[in-house]
Amino acid sequence: MNTAIGEPNVTAIIFFFIFVALTLAITWWAARKTKTTEEFFAAGRSISGRQNGFALAGDYMSAASFLGIAGLVSLSGFDGLIYSTGWLVGWPVVLVLIAEPLRNLGKYTFADVVAFRLKQTPVRIAAAIGTLAVVSFYLIAQMVGAGNLIKLMFGISYETSVIIVGIVMLAYVLFGGMIATTWVQIVKAGLLLGGAALLSILVLMQFNMNPVALFAAAAEKYGEKVLAPGSQVSNPWDAVSLGLALMFGTAGLPHILMRFYTVPDAQAARQSVFWATGLIGVFYLMTFILGFGAMVLVGQDVIIGVDKGGNMAAPLLAEVLGGTGLLGFIAAVAFATILAVVAGLTLSGAAALSHDLWVSVFRKGHADHKEQLRVARVATVFLGVLAIFLGIAFKGQNVAFMVGLAFAVAASGNFPALVLAVFWRKATTAGMVSAILVGTVTSLVFIYYSPTIQIDVLKHDGAWFPLKNPALITMPLAFAVGIIVSLLKPEKAALDAYDAKEKRMILGTAAE
């Protein structure tokens, strides 16, 4: 197959500039409204439940979802779906356990909730470490996807592509804050759902609108193994560990949790999860069609030849079905996807650095709005530069896989402390700090010593830690450490404050 990928694509360039112009217009509008810290981090709490649902979907349907899952399914068949299934079933956990308490107890970050009745300084330092670890891993995946995409569409170098994405993203996070980020995510969600739907319909039209015929064609071309589990995750313990990370990691992602502060009340928070779950569920069904469509219509050899991680399967499929015009449109949609997610990640990292560390720890809460906003923008620049550096350093990795590791860190470091601090009366400062640090550090250490890094990246013969994803060990360990340390070091003030916290959690600001 002769592909135009790797050569400058006029359609792609036109769509890129249209999208960038649209986002900059949104940023200009948002910048006029962004005068306070609350507007920068929480959009003035003015976003409706439905709007936030679309923004949540836009924030969540990342490069890993669109490029990564389609690539994994195209190369490994049925097993590639483990990621989309795991990511989708995490949402009921968020709806039932997290959305309402988070909105009622917090201000800008998940650390607000964990520290609500505990000692502020140690909890916020630990939570900021957990947040930045997750954000860094997640940023790697998005920037790798962005670099590959722009390199292949514009015909420029990978490194230059990553720098371009970083600069554009910085422009609208710095000036527009959460208001701009929210509306870019809403626009991006609409574009992504529309683009995926168009591609899915075009694929099914090749098979008389019959998905079964598509799967049969895949089996005929590559054997029955593409319809059976085992090619991507052959070890059952690996499957369980990955499933735990994807399911519970959702409830520990800082950039997703931060979105619940943009709505006016807990009812709107629940409504936004309902909308997001529906939109994301429909999208993941379509990625399955796209992956098998690319497998059959493009071919695995071509996909691997263009990008060994498989990340270009969806753009290649677009080119086969609609020529360079459709390729350009889908590339621009994927670019919009990455830009919106990187913005959300950067904003959550900036909130951890400025709100949790600078304002709450260093300034003990004594910082006016101007100072908070200035520190937030400095933190944003720092994270933008970090994103560019990480994107260049991790060139060539599959983006869905990298995000899977970010979910393991979130499930191990953030989720246990969040659940224990909210629902367990005996949770203490020492216990929650221990849970966050042990979960985060052990997950990072085990990822480094896993087959993922030792064999796949460093090309060693073996790995000390047998599982590709460590959540099966590290998440229960974080829960256990949090409980044991809390019991060994009881905290009377935290225990006495539980009833007031519970009342606030149920009634919201009416309990103040």
C-alpha positions in Angstrom: 0.0 0.0 0.0 1.3 3.4 -1.0 0.5 5.9 1.7 0.6 9.7 1.8 1.5 9.5 5.5 4.9 11.1 6.0 4.3 13.7 3.3 2.8 17.1 3.8 -1.0 16.8 3.6 -2.8 19.9 2.5 -6.2 18.8 3.9 -4.6 18.0 7.3 -2.8 21.3 7.4 -6.0 23.2 6.6 -8.0 21.3 9.3 -5.1 21.8 11.7 -5.1 25.6 11.3 -8.9 25.7 11.4 -8.9 23.9 14.8 -6.0 25.9 16.2 -7.8 29.1 15.1 -11.0 27.9 16.8 -9.2 27.0 20.0 -7.4 30.4 20.1 -10.7 32.2 19.6 -12.1 30.2 22.5 -9.0 31.1 24.5 -9.4 34.8 23.7 -13.0 34.7 24.8 -12.1 32.7 28.0 -9.1 34.9 28.9 -11.5 37.8 29.3 -13.5 35.8 31.8 -10.5 34.3 33.7 -9.6 36.9 36.4 -9.6 34.8 39.6 -8.1 31.5 40.7 -11.5 29.9 40.8 -12.1 30.8 37.2 -8.6 29.6 36.2 -8.9 26.2 37.9 -12.7 25.6 38.1 -14.3 27.7 35.4 -16.1 29.7 38.1 -18.1 26.6 38.8 -20.4 27.6 36.0 -20.4 24.5 33.7 -23.7 22.6 33.5 -23.9 18.8 34.1 -24.3 18.0 30.4 -21.6 20.4 29.3 -19.2 18.8 31.9 -20.2 15.3 30.7 -19.1 16.2 27.2 -15.9 17.8 28.6 -15.2 14.8 30.8 -15.6 12.6 27.7 -13.4 14.9 25.8 -10.8 14.8 28.5 -11.0 11.0 28.8 -11.1 10.0 25.2 -7.4 10.6 24.7 -4.8 9.6 22.1 -4.7 6.3 23.9 -8.3 5.7 23.2 -8.4 6.8 19.6 -5.0 6.0 18.3 -3.8 3.4 20.9 -6.8 1.1 21.2 -7.5 1.1 17.4 -3.8 0.2 17.0 -3.8 -2.5 19.6 -7.0 -4.1 18.2 -5.5 -4.0 14.7 -2.4 -5.8 15.8 -3.7 -8.2 18.5 -7.4 -8.5 17.7 -9.9 -9.2 20.5 -7.3 -8.7 23.3 -6.9 -5.0 22.4 -10.4 -4.5 23.8 -9.2 -5.1 27.4 -8.2 -1.4 27.6 -11.5 0.0 26.4 -13.5 -2.3 28.6 -11.4 -1.5 31.7 -11.5 2.2 31.1 -15.3 2.2 30.6 -16.2 0.1 33.7 -14.2 2.6 35.9 -17.0 5.2 35.4 -19.6 3.5 37.6 -17.0 3.5 40.4 -16.6 7.3 39.9 -20.4 7.8 39.8 -21.2 5.7 43.0 -18.1 6.5 45.1 -16.4 9.7 44.1 -18.4 12.3 42.2 -20.7 13.6 45.0 -18.2 13.6 47.9 -15.6 15.2 45.7 -17.8 18.1 44.6 -19.0 18.7 48.2 -15.7 18.4 50.0 -13.2 19.9 47.6 -12.2 23.2 46.0 -9.7 22.6 43.1 -7.8 19.3 43.7 -8.4 15.8 45.1 -5.9 16.7 47.9 -8.6 19.1 49.2 -10.8 16.0 49.9 -8.1 13.8 51.4 -6.8 16.6 53.6 -10.3 17.8 54.6 -10.1 16.7 58.2 -6.4 15.9 58.4 -3.2 17.9 58.8 -2.9 19.9 55.6 0.9 20.1 54.9 1.9 16.4 54.9 -1.2 15.3 53.0 -0.9 17.9 50.3 2.8 17.2 49.8 2.1 13.5 49.4 -1.0 14.2 47.1 1.1 16.5 44.9 3.7 13.8 44.4 1.0 11.3 43.5 -0.7 13.8 41.1 2.6 14.7 39.3 3.6 11.0 38.9 0.2 10.2 37.2 0.3 13.4 35.1 3.8 12.7 33.9 3.0 9.2 32.7 -0.2 10.3 31.1 1.6 13.2 29.4 4.2 10.8 27.8 1.4 9.0 26.0 -0.3 12.1 24.7 2.9 13.7 23.5 4.2 10.6 21.8 0.9 10.3 19.9 1.0 14.0 19.0 4.6 13.8 17.8 3.9 10.8 15.6 0.8 12.5 14.2 2.2 15.8 13.2 5.4 14.3 12.0 3.5 12.0 9.6 1.0 14.7 8.5 3.4 17.6 8.0 6.5 15.7 7.0 8.5 17.4 9.8 10.7 15.8 12.4 9.2 14.1 15.5 11.0 16.4 17.9 9.7 19.6 16.2 6.2 18.1 16.2 6.3 17.6 20.0 7.5 21.2 20.5 4.7 22.6 18.3 2.0 20.7 20.4 3.6 21.9 23.6 3.6 25.5 22.5 0.0 25.5 21.2 -1.3 23.8 24.4 0.5 26.3 26.6 -1.0 29.2 24.8 -4.6 28.4 25.7 -4.0 26.9 29.2 -1.9 29.9 30.2 -4.5 32.5 29.1 -7.8 30.7 29.1 -7.5 28.4 32.1 -10.3 25.9 32.8 -12.9 27.8 30.9 -10.9 27.6 27.6 -9.9 24.0 28.4 -13.5 22.9 29.0 -14.9 24.3 25.8 -12.0 22.9 23.8 -12.7 19.5 25.3 -16.4 19.9 24.4 -15.6 20.8 20.8 -13.1 17.9 20.6 -15.6 15.4 22.0 -18.0 16.3 19.3 -15.3 16.1 16.6 -14.0 12.8 17.9 -17.4 11.1 18.1 -18.3 12.4 14.7 -15.0 11.3 13.1 -15.1 7.8 14.7 -18.8 7.4 13.7 -18.0 8.4 10.0 -15.0 6.0 9.9 -17.0 3.1 11.5 -19.9 3.5 9.0 -17.5 3.6 6.1 -15.8 0.4 7.4 -19.1 -1.4 7.9 -20.3 -0.4 4.4 -17.5 -2.5 3.1 -19.1 -5.5 4.8 -22.9 -4.8 4.1 -23.2 -3.1 7.5 -22.6 -6.4 9.2 -19.9 -6.4 12.0 -19.9 -10.3 12.0 -18.8 -10.2 8.4 -15.9 -7.9 9.4 -14.8 -10.2 12.2 -15.0 -13.2 9.8 -12.8 -11.4 7.3 -10.2 -10.7 10.0 -10.3 -14.4 11.1 -9.9 -15.5 7.4 -6.9 -13.2 6.9 -5.1 -13.7 10.2 -6.6 -16.9 11.7 -9.1 -17.5 14.5 -6.6 -16.3 17.1 -7.5 -12.7 16.4 -11.0 -13.4 17.8 -9.8 -15.1 20.9 -8.1 -13.7 24.1 -4.4 -14.4 24.9 -2.4 -12.5 22.2 -2.0 -9.3 24.1 -2.3 -10.6 27.7 -1.5 -14.3 28.0 -0.9 -14.4 31.8 -4.2 -14.4 33.8 -2.6 -12.5 36.6 -1.5 -9.8 34.1 -5.1 -9.5 32.9 -6.5 -9.1 36.5 -3.7 -6.6 37.3 -4.3 -4.5 34.2 -8.1 -4.7 34.8 -7.8 -3.4 38.3 -5.5 -0.5 37.2 -7.9 0.6 34.4 -11.0 0.2 36.5 -9.9 1.9 39.7 -7.3 4.2 38.1 -10.1 6.3 36.6 -11.2 7.3 40.1 -7.6 8.4 40.9 -6.9 10.5 37.8 -6.2 14.1 38.9 -7.3 15.7 35.6 -10.7 13.8 35.7 -11.3 14.5 39.4 -10.6 18.2 38.9 -13.5 18.4 36.4 -16.0 17.9 39.2 -15.2 21.3 40.7 -16.4 23.1 37.5 -20.1 22.3 38.2 -22.3 24.2 40.6 -23.4 21.3 42.8 -23.3 17.5 43.5 -26.4 16.8 41.4 -24.6 18.3 38.3 -21.5 16.2 39.2 -23.6 13.0 39.0 -25.3 14.1 35.9 -22.0 14.8 34.2 -20.7 11.3 35.0 -24.0 9.9 33.5 -23.4 11.8 30.2 -19.7 11.0 30.1 -20.3 7.2 30.6 -22.8 7.1 27.7 -20.6 9.0 25.3 -17.4 7.1 26.2 -19.3 3.7 25.9 -20.5 4.5 22.4 -17.0 5.7 21.4 -15.2 2.5 22.6 -17.6 0.3 20.7 -16.6 2.2 17.6 -12.8 1.8 18.3 -13.4 -2.0 18.1 -14.8 -1.6 14.5 -11.9 0.8 13.6 -9.3 -1.7 14.9 -10.7 -4.7 13.0 -11.3 -2.5 10.0 -7.7 -1.4 9.9 -6.5 -5.0 10.4 -8.5 -6.2 7.4 -8.4 -3.2 5.0 -5.0 -1.8 5.8 -3.1 -4.9 7.0 -0.8 -5.4 10.0 2.4 -5.2 8.0 1.6 -1.8 6.7 0.5 -0.6 10.1 3.7 -1.8 11.8 5.7 -0.4 8.8 4.4 3.1 9.4 4.6 3.0 13.3 5.8 0.0 15.2 3.5 0.9 18.2 0.5 0.6 15.9 -0.6 4.2 16.7 -1.3 5.2 13.1 -3.9 2.4 12.4 -6.9 4.8 12.4 -5.3 7.5 10.2 -4.2 4.7 7.7 -7.7 3.3 7.7 -9.1 6.8 6.9 -6.7 7.0 4.0 -7.8 3.7 2.6 -11.5 4.6 2.9 -11.5 8.2 1.9 -8.1 9.2 0.4 -5.9 12.0 1.6 -8.9 14.2 2.4 -10.4 11.9 5.0 -6.9 11.2 6.3 -6.4 14.9 6.8 -9.7 15.3 8.7 -9.0 12.3 11.0 -5.5 13.5 11.6 -6.8 16.9 12.7 -9.4 15.2 14.9 -6.7 13.2 16.6 -4.6 16.3 17.0 -7.6 18.0 18.7 -8.0 15.0 20.9 -4.4 15.2 22.1 -4.3 18.9 22.6 -7.4 18.9 24.8 -6.2 16.1 27.0 -2.7 17.6 27.4 -4.4 20.9 28.4 -6.4 19.1 31.1 -3.4 17.2 32.4 -1.3 20.4 32.5 -4.0 22.2 34.4 -4.3 19.5 37.0 -0.5 19.4 37.5 -0.4 23.2 37.8 -3.2 23.0 40.4 -1.1 20.5 42.5 2.0 22.7 42.3 0.3 26.0 43.0 -2.8 25.3 45.1 -1.5 22.3 47.0 2.2 23.1 47.4 2.7 26.8 47.0 -0.5 28.3 48.5 -1.4 25.6 51.1 2.1 24.4 52.2 4.5 27.2 51.6 2.2 30.2 52.1 -0.1 28.5 54.7 -3.2 29.7 52.8 -2.0 33.4 52.9 -1.8 34.2 49.2 -4.1 36.6 47.3 -5.8 35.7 44.0 -3.2 37.6 41.9 -0.3 35.6 43.5 -2.1 32.3 43.2 -2.8 33.0 39.5 0.8 34.0 38.8 2.1 30.8 40.5 -0.4 28.7 38.6 0.8 30.1 35.3 4.5 29.6 36.2 3.6 26.0 37.1 1.8 25.6 33.8 4.9 26.7 31.8 7.1 24.2 33.9 4.7 21.3 33.1 4.5 22.3 29.4 8.3 22.1 29.1 8.2 18.8 31.0 5.6 17.4 28.6 7.8 18.3 25.6 10.9 16.7 27.2 9.0 13.5 28.1 7.4 13.3 24.6 10.9 13.4 23.0 12.4 10.9 25.5 9.7 8.2 25.1 9.6 8.2 21.3 8.1 5.0 19.7 6.0 3.6 22.7 2.3 2.5 22.2 0.2 5.2 23.7 -2.6 3.0 25.1 0.0 0.9 26.9 1.7 4.0 28.4 -1.6 5.3 29.7 -2.3 1.8 31.2 0.8 2.4 33.4 -0.5 5.9 34.4 -3.7 4.2 35.5 -1.7 1.8 37.6 0.0 4.7 39.5 -3.4 6.5 39.9 -5.1 3.3 41.2 -2.2 2.6 43.6 -1.3 6.1 44.9 -4.4 8.2 44.7 -7.5 5.9 44.8 -6.8 4.1 48.2 -6.2 7.4 50.1 -9.2 9.0 48.5 -11.6 6.1 49.5 -10.1 5.7 53.0 -10.1 9.5 53.8 -13.8 9.9 52.6 -15.4 6.7 53.9 -13.3 5.4 56.9 -13.8 7.2 60.2 -10.4 6.1 61.6 -8.3 7.4 58.7 -5.4 9.5 59.9 -2.8 11.9 58.4 0.0 9.4 58.8 -2.1 6.6 57.3 -3.1 8.6 54.2 0.4 10.0 53.6 1.7 6.4 53.8 -0.9 5.1 51.5 -0.2 7.7 48.8 3.6 7.4 49.0 3.8 3.6 49.3 1.2 3.2 46.4 3.0 5.7 44.1 6.6 4.7 44.8 6.0 0.9 44.7 4.0 1.2 41.5 6.8 3.2 39.9 9.5 0.8 41.1 7.6 -2.3 40.0 6.9 -0.7 36.6 10.6 -0.1 36.2 11.5 -3.7 37.1 8.6 -5.2 35.0 8.9 -6.9 31.6 7.6 -3.7 30.1 10.7 -1.7 30.8 13.3 -4.4 31.4 12.6 -6.5 28.3 10.6 -4.3 25.9 12.4 -1.0 26.4 15.9 -1.9 27.8 16.1 -5.2 25.9 17.2 -7.3 28.9 16.7 -11.1 28.9 14.4 -11.1 32.0 12.7 -9.0 34.5 12.7 -9.1 38.3 9.0 -8.3 38.7 6.8 -10.8 36.6 3.7 -8.6 36.0 3.5 -6.1 33.2 1.2 -3.9 35.2 1.7 -3.8 39.0 -1.8 -2.7 40.3 -2.6 -6.2 41.6 0.2 -5.9 44.2 0.5 -2.2 44.7 -3.2 -1.2 45.1 -4.0 -3.7 47.9 -0.6 -2.8 49.5 -1.5 0.9 49.6 -4.9 0.1 51.2 -3.2 -2.2 53.7 -0.5 0.4 54.6 -3.1 3.2 55.0 -5.3 1.1 57.3 -2.4 -0.4 59.4 -0.6 3.0 59.9 -3.9 4.7 60.8 -4.6 2.1 63.4 -1.1 2.2 64.8 -1.1 6.1 65.0 -4.7 7.2 65.8 -5.5 10.9 65.5 -8.2 12.3 67.8 -8.7 15.5 65.9 -9.3 13.6 62.6 -11.8 11.2 64.4 -13.7 14.1 66.0 -14.0 15.9 62.7 -15.5 12.9 60.8 -19.1 13.7 61.6 -18.8 17.3 60.3 -17.1 15.9 57.2 -19.8 13.4 56.6 -22.5 16.0 57.0 -20.7 18.3 54.4 -20.2 15.3 52.1 -24.0 14.6 52.0 -25.4 18.1 52.2 -22.6 20.1 50.4 -22.0 23.7 51.1 -25.4 23.9 52.9 -23.7 22.2 55.8 -21.2 25.0 56.2 
